[in-house]
């Protein structure tokens, strides 16, 4: 039975609308007269597979072979450099709610985080958002009733916001191919219901004017007639992580504005290889030389062979030998370096990351060169931090904890994106201690995670107890005091305080 897609906001209408949106974004397209790069192209650049440059007079097949040696994936550094500085240390809840302390909420959030291996998978979310404009985290209830967090990509997931509200999702769709059955599966979420669809087609298509989806079938699940289940969370359980929303509402990839510079660098590298291959060595010429022909093929016979030990001679006095000057490779290298510098300036990637030229550079100079990168990372952390807090609130909603599901004073704790030495951190901690900053906050500023701080707090209390002298110790006798004093080094000026000293003085 065909699925009706004509009624707005019906399951079939959402499937057609979001399915088309998802598939269209994979390919390059033109929007309002402007060419928009598709997700497939962004992925190729991120993986180091950009399109081949065009060089007049050179066979494209030969260009393809040259690209294997000439390809230098600068755009991957543009993505990796901020990603490697974005680490989530934990979460902080400001006030006690629901009869539980804020510290307990922090520990529960950390448990959810560790249960889902988000120490590793959060990097996938950050990298996906930076390289593909956005990423998603799907929050579901597991078989044990605990929240399950999974990273989703925009190649498989599309969402639609409510009209006039960029913070509320009206629907979300996940479209993927099931390798076990060979079928294409789709899951549609609305605030009220969850729908499952399937089709035998490996490459389904959607049209803007689709009235019915004949190739799709509603998947009937246990206890859910017609493939419909009630959405117990009452919200679409997909949390978007949108990169650079200020550039484009649907997101802007980290390397999207330097693709043309990468193309220019690739062309300069190809020209450099062509110059190295055909013009880097001096080409010899001979004038007035008669060249014999092969009697069978008629091809010219090369009279001389290039050999460092050979001497070219001829009996004809009219013959002249000479050589052309080799091609200067410095302009080609300068063109590559110029393109890399432009790429570094626009993407705010430290130049020494790209060029690798660090000679007699002070630490202050290196820190100043990384200022732009650090500022960019902090900007991404502000946006992604809000999304992680939504993930935690939705996770507590799965657990039925309404108090923490609405805890809008939650805060994401990020690792410091700046490179600091141990001495700098320790010196800052000492000064903050003098200024009255609490011990736990000082430890956070030094880069320790909440789990490490909890363990240190226990060890610190144990050390304090072990360091306290017993109050019921018997007083020292005169002879014990003398023996204790005799065991000290002669240079130790400290007096022995006890009854023995009083007795000696008497």
Phi, psi and omega in degrees: 000128181291146180270128181288125179240015184271334184273121179302139178068012172279164180304316179294323179295317177294320180298315180292316183293309182287327177297317177295319179299319181293313183289324180296325185287345178289330186258155173296141183208170179248125180236119181054041178078003181245134180283126179247127181287137180276168181295327178297319179293317177300322180292321179296317178295319181296327180272358179085028178237062180285167177295153181288137175287155178263125178238117181302134176084359181247133180296131179303327177297323177290323176300320180299319178292321180294325183297335178298327179264330185276339187295123174231113189274083178289327183295333178295325177292326178298326180274317185290324186298318174282329183297318184290350179256006181251094179236131179271122179270333181163198183223151179232131176252129192288319187233159177281130180223152175065026179080005180241149181285161178296326179296323177296321177296320177299316181293321178294320177296321178294324177296316177300318181298313183288325179300328184259013177054041184282348172302324178268315186287338178295329176296325177295321179296313181295314181295320179298319179292320182288327184264338184235024179076322181198162175221171182224152170239123179265127181249118180228167176266125178282176180297334179269005180085357179272155180290143177241121181251129179226143178278133179234149183253156178290350174286343181239347186232138174223144180230161177230128179278156176294151182301122177075011181220107182279357182257352182242131180267132177272329181195157177216144183227136171241126183236122181210164180259129179273110183291335182288319183257345182078008181260160175263130184248154178215136174238128181244128176248134167234167180302338184259324191218166175234129183241143177242134179229158178210154177210152178283343183291134178277342179222074181291152179235158180227147180238150180293338182251023182292126177265333179209151179252092186286331184277350183260147176235144174284131183271121180274123180253160176300135179061021178217084180299145178064024176069025184243132172233153180283134176277102185291340181276343179064016174217159174289119189279032178247128180249114180281143171243097187262127181266132175054055180297337180290337178277322179205133185304324181275002176113157181217122184294154184296327183256011187291330182266008176239013180297319180294326177292321176298322177296319179296319178297319179297318178296319179296322179292321178295317177297324178296317179293321177297318178294322178293324184282322188249340186229002183285334178256149182292128178268132182268154177221157178222131180246135179081014182264128177275127183251127179288159179245150175289125184296339182268309184266339182078005180282150178293138179264125181291116184282339182231150175244140180286115182209133183294339182261000185265152176237126181272127178220160177205151180279344182280117182286347181275349182282137178236139177248151178195183179212150176275155177288146178287155180286134178283120184273349184299319178299325179291318178295320178297324178295320178296313180296324178295318178295321179295321178295320176297318180297320179294320182293316183288320183272356182056040173265130182306132182303325181289344172291324187268315185270337178069022181260091179237095182227122177053046180252131181285163178296324178295324179292319178295320180295321178294325179292335181266003182299316180297319179296316180297318178297321179294319180296318179297324177296318178293324180296322179298316181288313182289332178298320177298321180292319178295324177295322175295323177298316180293317178298320178292326177295318177292332176292324175300323180281355181081015179268088184293330182297311181278343174291343178242023180277090183276005173264011178293152183220136176273129179264117182257149170292149182296122181285349180275150177271114181234146178278162179298321180295322178296316181294318181294319179296319178295322180295320179297316180293323178291326176298317178295332180276356177094014178288131182301155184299316184295322178293324178296322179293322176297319180294335178279355174101006179281145179281161178303324178295317178295321181294320178298317180293319178294326180296320178293314179296324180295318178295321179294319178297321180295322179292320180291333182277350181280122181290147179295141183276342182260022179290138180291151180292152179288138173281171181296318181291322178297321179294320178294316179298319180295322179289325181292333180282347181285158176292148181298334183274358182282112184275358186286136178280158175268121181262119180174183182290335180296320180296320179297321182293319179296319180296325178291000000 
